[in-house]
Amino acid sequence: MATYFFDVLDNGAVVLDEEGIDFPNIEAARSEATKGAREQIADGAKQGIDVTHRSFRVRDHAGRP
C-alpha cells in the first residue's frame, strides 16, 4: 500500500491534502478521486452551487502524479 494525496484545485487556489489515504496503486487512488469529484458535483447541484470548476490532483508522497 502507498499513501496518495488528493489536493483540490479551485479557481487557481490549491488546498493541499496533508493526510492522504492508503491505496494499493495509483489506479485505485484515481478511481477514488473520480468518485469524490462526482459526489461533489452532485452535492453542489443539490445546493444550487456550480462546482464544476474544481478538480482533484492525485499525487504520491514524493509529489508525483
N, C-alpha and C positions, 0 to 999 in steps of 0.2 A: 504494500500500500504506500501511496505517496500523498502528500498534502498538496491540495490545489486551492488557489485563492480566486475569489470572484469579485473583482473590482467593478464598480458601477460608474459608467461614463454618462454624465447628464449635462447637456448643453455646455460642453467644454470643461466642466468640473469633473474631477475624479475622486471617488470615495473608495479608498483602499480597504480591502478586506484584510484585517490584521490577524484573524484566527485561522481561516482556511478550514477545509474539510478533507478527510482522507477518502481516496478513491483508488481502485485497483489500477486505473490507467487514465490517460488524457481523454480518451473517447467517452468514458463514463462521466468524467467531470464536465465535458462539453454537453453531454446529454442532459445532465442536471441543470446546467446553465440555460439551456433551451427551455426546459420545463419551467424554470424560475421566471424567465422572460415572458413566457405565455401567461403565467399566473399574474404577473404584474400588469400586463396589458388587460387581462380580464378584470382584475380588481379596479384598475383605472377606469375602464369602461363603465363598470357598475356605479362608480362615483362621479362619472362625467368628466374625468380628467384624462387628457391625452398624454400618455407616457411612451408613445412610440419613438420618441427621440432618445430614449435611454437605451443603453446597451451594457452587456457584461463583457469583461475582459477576463479570460481564464488564464492563469499563469501558475507555474510551479514555484518552488521555494527559491529558485535562482532567478525568477522573473521571466522565464521563457514561456512563450505561448504553447 
